[in-house]
Amino acid sequence: MKTIKITFIFIALFISFISCEKENTAIPEPPSPVQLFTPKDQAINVTFPIELSWEKASSTNNERISYRVYFSKNNQDWIYIASGKNSLTVTEENLDPGTLYYWKVETIDAYKQSSVSETHSFTTAGKHYYKDGEVLQLQHSTKGNGVNIVILGDGFIKEDLEVGGTYENYARKAMEAFFLTEPYLSYREYFNFYTVFAESNERGADYENNLTEVKDTKFNASYDNTNMSSTYMKANNNKCWEYCKMAPNCDDIDKTLVVLMVNASRVAGYCHFWIQGRAIALCPVKPKTTAFNKQFENTVLHEAGGHGFAKLADEYLKYAKKSINANDAATISDKKNLEAGLKGGMFANVDTTNHPDRVKWRELYQKYPEKYKYVRSVEGAYYYGLDMFRPEPNSCMINNIKYYNAPSRMAIVKRIKFLAGETFSLEDFVANDKLLNFPPQNEVE
């Protein structure tokens, strides 16, 4: 009798516990519909990227609330585009320009109870623009570690940053210009090409049309303000590095070439490059004196492909009857820069000797005399007509033609291999070396 009583009490307590548990897990009220904040209802000309925002839902179970965002073009057929547990915003870029959209937010709690907001509408802007600092990858490498080239633009206003517009088109033309000739054409698969969009307040560049004019641009690109015939250019290097690093895996500026397209028409072009490897090649996109395509692409070949990437020297002459050994201020300065470059492993395309057993490109014609029978020592290079030598009569580093001489091609391939994490082989280079756009072998004055 005692045992039965204890059991009865235990059962009663168990039933009481179950009853209390049920009361404690009662399903709460459904969440209330949220209020939509932005874009404002019936807003027009909403620019990309579009940020959608709404208020936090009111519920007795707030910590377990999630949201779903829906779009429609006709307020009938709805497309689910995004969801999240805590976020009260969604950024959307994949919408059609100049289009009316309806949107709403569904709020869902842990018990799958839901509520739906009012429906709002907005009309997207007619054109889609890249944001300042936005990155577009123009080409992906498929070999090696990826050799990085970053294209920036200066003097391009917001209107020029339209998707598929001026800035993007010039960037694509700059990239294609880089691959117009050998050896870049054959080694194209090693390269990553990026463009980072930069919005300036004005088009043009400082001193573009006269020696006093100044423009408000992102990178402060500037021509020489002492001589309208000068081809010298400069920009804010630190700002260029800042934007360069916005591209993926481009933090190491000593291993990245920056091509700065300058939205200006004065004929020029200049590359600032350092022994460490970094370089900024300034290339005006629309010089007045020649057709755009020819002038711009040839400037890219000379400044970016020649100086910036391969660290080649100029081969043209400023002083046809003067020696690099002349003892005057200008010559001493040039010779100092030459010696520093040669010591730093640059300037593979010029030498101070023409001795067939000492000149730096002798390996090509000594080991492969048939293939490189056109390689020799031509007097006149690095601005001086006397006591400076180049390996062939004509090349891109003289007059911007679409042809790099053989030692220049070898220097380009060496740097590609280095940056790609591969070992350079002279035998492989020679086996794969191609002549494209081979120029007449008469000397250029």
C-alpha positions, 0 to 999 in steps of 0.5 A: 500500500505504501509503494502504490502511494509513492508511485501515484505521487511521482506520476502526479508530479511528472504530469504537473512538470509536463504541464508547466513545460507546455505553458513555458513554450507557448508559440509567440505572436508572429513578427510585425511587418517591417517599415521600408526605409530606402530607397524612398517609395516611388524614388526615381533615378536611383543610382547603382549600387542600390542599398535597400534598408528597413527597420528592425522587426518587433517580436517577442523572439527578436533574436531569432528573426530573419528577413527575405527580400523580394523584387518584381517588375510588375508587382505580381511575379516576385523573385526572391533575391536575398536573406539574412538573420541580422542584417537590415540592409541589402546592396543590389547591383544586378538590376536593369538601368532605367527600370521600375522595380517593386520590392518588399521584405518578409520577416520570419521567426523561428516558428516559421511565422511570417509577415510581409511589409508594404510594397514600395517601388523605385526606378533605377537610373538610366545608366550604371556607373562604376564606383570610385575604387571599384575593381574590374579584372580584365584578364585572369592568368592561367600560368604561373603565380600571376603577373599583375598589371593595374590600369588607372585613369586620371582626368575621367569624370563620373560620366566617363565611369559608365559601365561599358563607357569611356574609362572601361573602353580605354582600359581594355585598349591599353591592355590589348596594346600591351599584347600587340607584339612579341614576346608579350603576345606569346606569354599573355597567359601569365598576366592578370590585368586589373583596372581600378576606377578613379573619379576625377572632378575635371577632365584633362591634366595640368598644363595640357593646353598651356603652361598655367592651366591646372585641373582637379584630378584624382592623381594630379597628372601633369605635363611639363610646365616649362616647355610645351614640346616636352614629353615629361609627365608626372603624377601623385605616386603615393595616390597611384600606389594607394589605388593600385593596392585596391586590386587583388594581390597587388599589395607588393608594388615592387612586383606590380606595374601601374599604367596611368591613362591620362585623359588628355590630348597633349602629345607626351608619355613618361615612365617613372621606374625604380630599381626595386621593380615598381613603375608608373607609366603615364600614357595620354589617351587621345593625343591630337597629332595622330590617330588615337589607336596608333599613338596611344597603343604605341605609347603603352608599348614604349612606356609600359611594356618597355620602361615600366615592365622590362626596365629598358632604356631609351635608344633614341638620340638627343645628342647625335654628335655627343659622347656619353663621356663628355664632361659637362653637367647634363652628361654627368647626370645622365651617366650617373643614372645610366651606371645606377641602372646598369648596376641595378640590373636594368637597361638590358638593351644598351651598353657602353662597349661594342666589343664582340666578346664583352657586349652584354648581348653577345650570348645570343649571336655567339650561341645562336648565330643563325637565329640572331645574325641580325643582332650586333652593336649599333652606335647611338643609344641612351640619348647619345650618338657616340660611345653608347650602343644598341643591339639592332638598328630599330626598336620600340625604344627608339620610335615606339614601333611595335617591335622589341629587339632580341635582347629586349625580348629576352629581358621581358621574358626573364621578368615574366618568369621571375614574377611568375615564380618560374626559372628562366632558361635561355634555351627555352627562350630561344626556342619560343622566341618569335619575330613579329613586325620585324623592322627594316634593318636600316639605321634610324637617325 
